[in-house]
Amino acid sequence: MEKTVLDWIALVLVIIGGLNWGFFAIDPSWNLVELIFGAIPILAKIVYALVALSAVYMIYMAFKK
């Protein structure tokens, strides 16, 4: 099955979310999203929301026939 642009975007966002949690596990002061977008809090919240939506999309993709 060929991946669409949406599939790739969702995959990248889920990877960013996973890395962010991994860094947080090592040291709670390491927050990749806050490091990149910390100066613009609303943008960081948008990224968190997009990561969450991407995770839901990945769940859908996992069970799609």
N, C-alpha and C positions, 0 to 999 in steps of 0.2 A: 504494500500500500504506500502510495506516495504522500509525502507530508505537504500540507498547504502552508501558506505564510502564517496563518493563525496558529497552526501546530508549532511552528518554529518559535514564534513569539512567546507562546505559552510555555514551551520547553525552556527557553532562556530565562523567563521570569521565575519559573519554578527552581531552576538551578541557582539563580540569584538568591531566592528565599532560603534554599537549603544551605548555601554557603554562609548566608547571614546567621542562620541558627547555629551552624558549626562554629563560626567565630565567636558567637555569644557563649557557647558552651565552654570554649577555651578561656575566655575572659569577658565577663558581662559588659565591660566598657567598650568592647569591639563591636560596633554596629555598622556594617557595610553601608546600609541605606542611609543612616544618619551621617556617616562620614561623607558620603557623596552629596546628599541633598539636605544636610542638616541646617544649612543657612536658609532654606526655604521649606518650613515645616509642612505647608499644604502639599508641596510636591512629594515629600517623603510619605505622607498619608496616602496620596494617590498611588505611589509605587506599592505600598503595602496592600492596598485594595486590589491592584492589578495582579499582584502575586497570589493573593487569595482566590481571585477569580480564575487565574490560570490553574491553580491546584484543582479547583472544581471541574474545570474543563478537562484536565488530565484524568480525573476520575471517570468522567464521561467517556473519554477516548479509550480508557482501559477496558470498558465494558461494551463498547460499540462493536458491532459485528462487521 
